[in-house]
Amino acid sequence: MANTQALCSAFKLDCLNGYHAFSATTPARTLNTADVFKAAIYLASATVDATTTAYSATGEVANSGSYTAGGPTVTWIAPAKTAGTAANASSTTYTTLSASISVTTFTATAFDAVLLYNSTTSKAISVHTFGSQTITAGTFTLTMPTNDQTTGLIRIT
């Protein structure tokens, strides 16, 4: 078993079917209401990858400090896109979390992945891996990249 970084395959279909509202100003399903999103942290022995379709507590780290099952709530920057240079030119749509993910007074052994998911629907979005970590009563922080077409956390081209 291993965690693998990927945009979840089911997420691509879910986007076309309107299952995710990343922004309160341009929602897909309801008037001016964004969905709630979370970041669940997984043990290195778990298996979360491109085939993950929904949040599951299987393989998730245990409750510790400010971390509770399902993970902390996260907020996305409203999705944006680059402009194409010609009528048929491709563009990149992108979004990133508005703040780093931080868990305080956290104790966990051998964890190496975070699953970003829509907790309103439990549908998976993406898996992000990092080197295996062990923390004892400390703060764990995942710093977010710049929100642009080359480093945004979620990029669709």
N, C-alpha and C positions, 0 to 999 in steps of 0.2 A: 504494500500500500504506500501511496505517496500523494502529496498535494501537488498540483500543477497549475501554474498561473495561466489564466485564460478568461476571455469573455465567454460567458456561458452560452452554449449554442441555443438553448431554449429562450434566452433573453432576446436574441435577434428576432425570433418569431413573435415573442410577446410584444415587442415594440410595434411591429406591424399590426398586431391585433389590439393595440391601445391599452395594454395592461399596466403601464407605468406612467405616472404623472410626476415628472421631476420638478416642475415649477408650478407655483400657485398662480402665476400670471398667464400661463398658456397651458392649462391642464387638458389632458386628453379625454377624461371621462366625466368630471363633475365641475361645476362652476367654481372657479377660484379656490380649489383645494388641491394641494400637493399631497402625494402619498407620504407615508412614514417609512424611512429607510434605516437599516441598522447594519452594523459591522460585527459579525461573529468571528471569534478567534478559534482556530483549530490546532489540535495537537499534530505533530509531525507524523504520527501513526495513522491519522485520518486519511480519507480519500475524498477530497473536494477538487474538482477540475471542470473542464468544459462540459462534461456530461451532467453536472449538478443542475437540477431543475428547481429545487426549493430548499429553504433552510431546514436543517435537521440538527438536533442536539447530539447526534451520534458523532463522536470524535471531537466535540467542542471542549474547550478548557472548562474546568470547574469554576463555580462562583468563587470570587476572591476579591476582596477590597471593593472597589467601585465597579467591578465587572460582575454582571448578572447574566444568566442564560439568555441567549439571543443577541447579546452584545449591546454596546451603546448606540443611541440614536445618532444619525449623521444627517447633514444637510448638504445638498448639491448646489453648486453654482448653476444658474439657469443655462441650459444648453445653448451653444452658439455654433456657427459654422463659418468656414472660410468661403469666400466668393470664388467661383470658377472664373477662368480668364476668357472663356468662349462659351457660346450657347450650350454646347454639350460637354463642357469641361467638368471634371469631377470636383467635388468639394469634400471637406472633412468636417463632420459634426463632432463636437467634443464637449465634455463636462468633467468636472473634478469636484471632490468634496470641498466645502467652503472652509473647513478647518481640519487640522491634524486630528487623528484618533488618539486619545490619551486615556489610559486606565491607571488609577492611582492605588497605592497600597496593594499591589497585585502580586500574587505568588502563583507561578505556573512553571512546569518543567517540560522541555522539549516541544515547543509550539513553533509553527513556521508559516501559518497562512491566515488570511482573513477573507471571509466571504461577505461581500456586499450584497444585500438583498432587500427587497421591498417587503417590509413587515406588514403592510396593509394586505398583501396578497400571498405572502411567504415565498414569492417567486425569486429565484436566484438571478443575480446580475453578472457578477464577476468574482474571480478568485485571484488574490494577489499574494504571492509568496515572498519570503525573506529568509535569511539564514536562521537556522534553529536557535531559539532563545530559551533561556531559563532565568527567571527573575524571582527573587525572594523579597517580599514586602517592599517593592520598589514601584517606580512609575514606568510604564511601557507606552511609548509614543511612536506612532507612524506618521511621518511628515508627508504631506501631500505635495505632488509636483505642481509646477506652473500650469495654469489652465489655458492651454493653447493647443493648436492642431498637431504639434509634434510631441508634447509631453503630457497632455491631459490624461487623466486616469482612464476615462472611457473615450475611445476614438473610433468613429465609424466612417470609413472612406468609401 
